[in-house]
């Protein structure tokens, strides 16, 4: 049986929780980007293929920014 131990030395859980809460609030970069991409798709400014490519790129960049901070 495996034993799992958590170290509060780095407060990783608290920091991760705070990052997730900030990324999901209404003023977050993710929400604003999602809404902008949705508007561009609905207006016909971008195709569904372009929308999915942009969304993948944005999510990758957001993830990299969170991980590196």
C-alpha positions in Angstrom: 0.0 0.0 0.0 1.3 3.4 -0.9 1.6 6.2 1.6 0.9 9.7 0.5 2.3 12.6 2.5 1.7 16.3 1.9 4.2 19.0 2.8 2.9 22.3 3.8 6.3 23.7 3.3 5.5 25.1 -0.2 1.8 25.6 0.4 1.2 24.2 -3.1 -2.5 23.4 -2.5 -3.3 26.9 -1.3 -1.4 28.5 -4.2 -3.1 26.2 -6.8 -6.5 26.9 -5.3 -5.9 30.7 -5.5 -4.7 30.4 -9.1 -7.8 28.4 -10.1 -10.2 30.8 -8.3 -8.5 33.8 -10.0 -8.6 32.1 -13.4 -12.3 31.4 -13.2 -13.6 34.7 -12.0 -15.5 36.9 -14.4 -12.6 39.3 -15.0 -10.0 36.7 -15.7 -8.0 36.6 -18.8 -9.4 33.1 -19.7 -13.0 34.3 -19.5 -12.4 37.5 -21.5 -10.5 35.5 -24.1 -13.2 32.8 -24.3 -15.9 35.5 -24.8 -13.9 37.3 -27.4 -13.3 34.1 -29.4 -16.9 33.3 -29.1 -18.0 36.7 -30.4 -15.5 36.5 -33.3 -16.8 33.0 -34.2 -20.4 34.1 -34.1 -19.7 37.2 -36.2 -18.0 35.1 -38.8 -14.6 36.8 -38.2 -13.0 33.4 -37.6 -13.9 29.9 -38.7 -14.4 27.0 -36.3 -11.0 25.6 -37.3 -9.3 28.9 -36.5 -11.3 29.2 -33.3 -10.2 25.8 -32.1 -6.6 26.5 -33.0 -6.6 29.8 -31.2 -8.3 28.4 -28.1 -5.7 25.6 -28.0 -2.9 28.1 -28.3 -4.4 30.5 -25.6 -5.0 27.6 -23.2 -1.4 26.4 -23.7 0.0 29.8 -23.1 -2.1 30.4 -20.0 -1.0 27.0 -18.6 2.6 27.8 -19.3 2.3 31.1 -17.6 0.7 29.6 -14.5 3.2 26.8 -14.3 6.2 29.1 -14.7 5.0 31.6 -12.0 
